[in-house]
Amino acid sequence: MSEIKFTNQQKDEMVVKLQSYFEKELAQELGQFDAEFLLDFVSKELGAYYYNQGLHDARVVFEKRVQSIDDDLYGIEKETR
């Protein structure tokens, strides 16, 4: 798996979300540096689980669509004698 790259804006938004979560749920202030460090840790250590689940979910959708196309193709098959 290649490394997932986020834009600076995306990373900044995720950092703000982490800071907001810590403030609201844990009553803890999380500084910019600490939030970026935590984001990097979560991405590195847990990101693959989310990535793989996303692939699994996409594969299920893809397989359903392929099955639907296959069913449609059988539906237009001409009878031979």
KAUR-V211134 format. One record per pair of residues at least 6 apart in sequence whose C-alpha atoms are under 6 Angstrom apart, sorted by the first residue. I is the first residue (numbers start at 1). GAP is how many residues later the second one is. Records with the same first field share a line. If there is no record, write none. Layout:
# KAUR-V211134
I = GAP + GAP
This chain:
# KAUR-V211134
15 = 20
19 = 11
22 = 6
23 = 6
